Amino acid sequence: MDITENKIQELQVIEQNLQSIYAQKQAVQLELNETTNALEELKKSNDEVYRIISGIMIKSNKGNLIKELEEKSKLLDLRIKTLEKQEEIFERKSSEYRKEVAESMKNSKN
């Protein structure tokens, strides 16, 4: 197996990792949107609020729920930033490997 084949395989692994990161980021963004919407609705509501735990609706403290959702939102935000950093790293690697593979294939044709 020559260097080009190795680079192509490494590029494929990087691309798979990127796809995984994209999927994770999308899922976290969706959860963040749901949390943000729930937080907005909770802030608009009166003091009588409920939460669902294992399919059972239980009366809860509005202040505690707001605090929990704000914390969850911060954690999800942090997770998105982490995934974006990973995404940048893998995109940079992917770009470098593509150039190397293209250059190697170009040189092997000559």
N, C-alpha and C positions, 0 to 999 in steps of 0.2 A: 504494500500500500504506500503510495507516494504522499508527499507533503500536501498536495492539492486535495487528495481524498480525505486526509486527516482534517484539513481545514474545513472542508465541506461538512464532514460529520460534526465537527465542533460548532459550526455555524447552525446546523440543524438543531443541536442541543440548545444553543442560545436562543434560537427562534421559539422552541418549545417552552423554554423558561419565560420568554417574553409573553407568549400567549397565556401562560398560567398567571403571570403578574397582571395582565390586562383583565382577566376574568375575576381575579381576587379584588382588584381595584373597583371594577364595576359592581361587584357584590357589596363591597364596603360603602361605596357611594350610594347605592340603593338603600342600604340600612341607615346611612346618615340622613338621607332625604326623609325616610319614614320617621326617624327620631326627631328631626327638626319639625316636621309637620305635627307630630304628636305633641311636642313641646309648645308649639304655637297654639294649638287647640286647647291644651291644658291651661295655658295662661289666660285664655279667653273665658274659660268655664267658671262656674260658681265654685264655692268651696267644697261641694259634695262631688268627689271624684271616685272612680273605681278603677281597679286594675284586674287583669285576667291572669290567674295563676293556675296552670294545669287545667284549663277549661272552666275554672270557677271564677266568677266575678266577685271581688272582695272590695269593700269600701276602704279607701286609703287616704292618707294625709296628702293634700295638694302640694304643700311645701316640700315634703320629702320626695314626691314623685318628680317635681320640677328639678330638684337637686340631682336626683339619679339620672334623669334624662340629659341634663347639662353635662354631667360627668361622662356619660356614655357618648355624647356628642364630641366632647374633647378627645376621648380615646379614639373614636372613629376618625376624627380629623388627623390625629397623630399617625394612625395606621395608614391613611391615604398618603400623607407626606412621605412615610417610609417606603411605601410601594412606588411612589413617584421617583424617589431617589434610586431604587432598584431598577425601575424602568429606564431611567436615564443611563445607568451603567450598562445595562444589557443592550440598549439601543446603540450606544457608543461602540461596544464590543462587536455587535452585529455589523455595524457599518465598517469597522476596521477589517473584519474577516471577509466581508463581501469584496472590499477593495483588494485584499490579498489574494483571494480566490480568482477574481477577475484578472488581476495582474499575472498570476501564475498561469492561468489558462491562456492568456494572451501570449506569454513568453513560450509556452509549450507548443503553440501553433507555429511560431516563427522558427 
